């Protein structure tokens, strides 16, 4: 379980780095109601969306 959480933390940090360069804003922007940060997703995406910053579920 510990390895999985380390992997998730590294993935979130990578997304934060990509977001700094405005790379992660792909087609659609969502705003997380938990941490109030905006992030992007592909507008064709179907599935569960979680915030890359706090990891909580975001409806969109």
C-alpha positions as CSV (number, residue, x, y, z in Angstrom):
1,X,0.0,0.0,0.0
2,X,2.9,2.4,0.8
3,X,4.4,2.0,-2.7
4,X,1.0,2.9,-4.3
5,X,0.8,6.1,-2.2
6,X,4.4,7.1,-3.2
7,X,3.5,6.5,-6.8
8,X,0.4,8.7,-6.5
9,X,2.3,11.5,-4.8
10,X,4.9,11.5,-7.6
11,X,2.2,11.5,-10.3
12,X,0.5,14.5,-8.6
13,X,3.8,16.4,-8.4
14,X,4.4,15.7,-12.1
15,X,1.0,17.1,-12.9
16,X,1.7,20.2,-10.9
17,X,4.9,20.7,-12.8
18,X,3.1,20.3,-16.1
19,X,0.4,22.7,-15.0
20,X,3.0,25.4,-14.2
21,X,3.9,25.4,-17.9
22,X,0.2,25.5,-18.9
23,X,0.6,22.1,-20.5
24,X,-2.1,20.3,-18.5
25,X,-4.9,22.6,-19.7
26,X,-6.0,20.4,-22.6
27,X,-9.6,21.0,-23.8
28,X,-11.8,21.6,-20.8
29,X,-11.1,23.3,-17.4
30,X,-12.5,22.1,-14.1
31,X,-12.3,23.8,-10.8
32,X,-11.9,21.7,-7.7
33,X,-14.4,22.6,-5.0
34,X,-12.1,21.3,-2.3
35,X,-8.8,23.2,-3.1
36,X,-10.2,25.8,-5.6
37,X,-7.5,25.1,-8.2
38,X,-8.3,24.8,-11.9
39,X,-7.0,21.9,-14.0
40,X,-7.7,20.6,-17.4
41,X,-8.9,17.4,-18.9
42,X,-9.6,16.1,-22.4
43,X,-13.2,17.1,-23.3
44,X,-13.8,13.6,-24.7
45,X,-12.8,12.0,-21.3
46,X,-15.4,9.7,-19.7
47,X,-14.8,8.4,-16.2
48,X,-14.1,9.5,-12.7
49,X,-12.2,12.8,-12.4
50,X,-10.0,13.5,-9.4
51,X,-8.1,16.7,-8.7
52,X,-4.4,16.4,-9.5
53,X,-3.7,18.7,-6.6
54,X,-5.6,17.3,-3.6
55,X,-6.8,13.9,-5.1
56,X,-10.4,14.4,-4.3
57,X,-13.4,13.6,-6.5
58,X,-14.5,16.5,-8.9
59,X,-17.8,16.5,-10.7
60,X,-17.7,18.0,-14.1
